[in-house]
Amino acid sequence: MPDRDDALEAALTAASDEMGLQLWYRDCVRPLLRMPEESWPTCCAGNCEPCNQLLVEVARRVRAKLGR
């Protein structure tokens, strides 16, 4: 497995903690960070755990922390 970017890891950890995203869901945010925001999923109102909206909010916060 390639080394992970330290700045990205720190931003993902901080954003997840701020938004209340559990550690085991953080890998669900990673694909979003490689996609254009207009391709991100939306909430389906199906009571998913975690909700896509939370994943999107964490991804936005990560990008903000990284200045992207």
Sequence and secondary structure as in RCSB ss.txt:
>XXXX:A:sequence
MPDRDDALEAALTAASDEMGLQLWYRDCVRPLLRMPEESWPTCCAGNCEPCNQLLVEVARRVRAKLGR
>XXXX:A:secstr
     HHHHHHHHHHHHHHT  GGGGGGTHHHHTS GGGS    SS  SS HHHHHHHHHHHHHHHT 
